[in-house]
Amino acid sequence: MERIPEPELMEKKEQVISYDEADFSEGEINLINQINHYLLRKNISLGEKDLIVDLGCGPGNISEKLAIKWPNTEVIGIDGSKEMILRAEQKKIFSTNQKGLKNLRYICSEIKDIKSNNFLLKKKISLLVSNSLIHHITHLEDFFNTIRSLSSNITVNFHKDLKRPLDEKSALELKAECSTKYNEILTNDYYASLRASYTFKELKNFILENDLSSLDVFEDGDKYLIVYGNV
C-alpha cells in the first residue's frame, strides 16, 4: 500500500479531546515495560542526573507514566500542537498524583525547531522516547536529523510507531477493529495514521543509507515497529 502522509500536527480541538479521553493504557503500559526491559538489559539505571524526553508527547499519557516510573529523573514532554500541550498541562494540574509528577514539565515546539531551543542544554538526554510520532513526520530525514541532534553518546533512543499494512484490505480490517473500541473521529484518524505509517523496509533502508547503523528496527507483532539504540 502506497504511503499517504497526514498533517504533522494534531491541532483540531475535537481530535485532541477524543485522543485524550480514549483509553490507550494497555499499549502505554506495554511501551513503558518495553523501555524498562531494554534499559535493564543494557544495565542502565536512571536517576536525578538524567533527563528523559518524550517527543510528540500529545496529551502527556506516556510522559506521565515515564515520570512515575522514574520519579527521580527529570522528564520533558514536547509537542508541536498547542492544544495537546494545553491538555497535558491541564491533566497535570488536576492529577490526583501531582507529587508523583513534580519531575515532569511540558514544552510546545515543532520537531524541526527543537534543536534550536536552549531548554535541553542543561543536561544531556539519557532517554529519548516517542510513541506514534514517526508516521506524522512527512520526511524521515526530519525525524532522524532531530534525534541525531538531540542525542549524545549516552542517549538511548526508543521510538515506537504503527507499521503500514501491506494492502488496503488489511488497513480496512484494522480500521473496522478500531471502530469497535473508539469513536468515529479516532477511528478515522487511526486509518489515516495507518496509511501514513512507514514499513519495516523503509525504516531499515533509511537507517542503513544514512549512517545510522547504530540504530536498529524491530517488528513488534503485526502492527508496530520500534526504532531503538544509540545514534
N, C-alpha and C positions, 0 to 999 in steps of 0.2 A: 504494500500500500504506500503510495507516494505521501511524503510529509507535507502537511499544510500548516504553516506557522499560525499562531494565535497571538493576540495582544500580549506584550510583555508584562504589563501591569494589570492587576485586578482592582479597578477603582470604582465600579458601579456599586452603589450602596447596597442594593438588593443581593448582589453577588457576595459581598463581604459578609452581610448578615447571614445568608444561607450557609456559607462556608463555616462561619464561626459557630453557628448553632448546631451544626451537624456533629455527630459522634464518630470521630475517627480514632478514638482512644486505643483501640486494639492495634492498629497499624503504627500509631505513635509509640506505644509502649514497646512494640516489637523492634522499632528502629533504635530506641534507647538501649535496649538489651543487646542489639547487634553491635552498636558502638562500644558498649561496655565490654563485650566479649572480645572485640578486636583489640581494645586497649590492654586488657588483661593478657591477651596472647602476646602482645608486644612488650609486656612488663612496664606499662606506662601508668603512672598514677597522677591525678590532677589535684592541685592544692591552691593555696591563696596566691601563689606567684604566677599562676597560669591564667590564660584567657581563652574562653570558648566563644566563637562567633557563629551565629545561626543566620546564614544568608537566605533571603527570601522568606523571612520568618512568618509572614501572614499575620494572623491574629494572635500569634505567640504561643500556640499549643506546644510545639516542640521546645521552644525557648524556656518555657516554664518547667517542663519536665527535665531539661538539662540542668536548670538552676537548682531543682530539688534533688536530682541525682548527685550533683557535685556542689554541695552547699557552700564550700569554702573557696570556690572558683568563680571569678568574675565571668558573667555571661552577657553578651550583647546580641540582641536580635535586630536585624537590619532588613528593611523592606522599602521598595520604591513607592509603594502605594500609601498615600496619606491616610486613606480610610482604614487600611489594615493596621497601620501603626496606632491610629486613634483607638481602634477597637482593642488592640493589645494593651495599650496603656490603661484603658478603662477596666479591662479584666484584671489587671494587676492591682489597681486601686481598690476594687471591690472584692478581691480574692479573700477567702477565709483563711488563706495561708500566706498572709503578707510577710510575716517574719521569714518564711521559707523562700521568699522571692527577693530578699533585700540585696542579693548579689546580681540582680537582673536589671538591665536597662535597655531601652529601645532607641533606635536612630532611623530616621527616614532618609534614605539615599538610594538612588538608582545604581544598579550594579556597575555601570560604566564609570560612575563618579566616585566609587568607594575609595579607590587608591589615592585620590587627591585630598581626602579628608585626613585631618590630624588626630582624630579621636582614637585611632587604633595604634598610634605610635608609642604610647606609654608602655605597652607590653608586647612582646612577640605573641602571636596566636599559637596556642598549643593544639587546639582542636577546631577545625573549620568544617562546619556541617551545613548541608542543605537537604531539604525534602521537597520533592515535586517542584523544583526550580528550573532544572536544565531545560525542560521542554518549553518553558516560557521564553527562553533566550533564542532570538531569531537566528543568530550566527554563533556557532560553537566557539569560535575564537574569542568572542566577548566573554564568555563564561570562563574559559581556561586562562585567558590573559588576566582576568580578575583574581582567580585563586592563585595564580602564579605570583602576582604582585603582592598578595596578602600573606603568602606563605614564606616561612624561613626554613632552616634546616631542622627545626624541632616540630614543625607543623604537621599534624596528622589530618589528612583530608578524608571525609566520609560523606559522599553525596548520593542520595537515593532518589530514583525517579521512575516514572512509568516507562514501560517498554512498548514501542509501537507494534500493534498487531500486524500479522503478515498480510491480511487482506480485509476488505470491507465487511465481509460476513462475520469475521471474528470480532471486529470492532463493534458491530451492531449487537452481537450477542453479549458483549461486556456491558454495553450501554443498557440493554434490557435488564441485565442482572443488577446494575446500579439503580435502576428505576424502582426496584422492589424495596430499596432501603432509603433512598433520598428523594427530595422534591425535584420538580422539573428543571429548575434553574441549575441545581447541582448536577443533575443527570446530563443536561446539555453541555455544561462546562466540562464534565468528565469526558464526554465524547470528543469535544474539541481538543482536549488535552491528549487523548489517545492519538488523534491524527497529527498532533504537533510534536509528539514524542520522537525520540531517536531510537534506532535499533542498536543491538549489541555491536554489529559490524561497523556501523557509522562511528560510534564512540571509540571502539578499539582502533580503527584505522586512523582516526584523528589523533589519538594519543601516540601511535607509532610514527606518524608522519610529522609530528610537531615537537619532537624532543621531549616527550613527556612519558618516557618508558618506565619511569619510576612509579607511575600510577598504573593501576590495573582495573579491569572491568569484570564484574561478577554478575551472572544472571541469577537473580533471586526469585526462583519459581518461574511461573509463566508470565507474570505481569510486571515485574520490576527489574531494574538494573541498578547496580551500585558501583560507583567510581570511588576508589579508595587508595590510600598510600601517601607517599611524600612527593612533593613536586621538586 
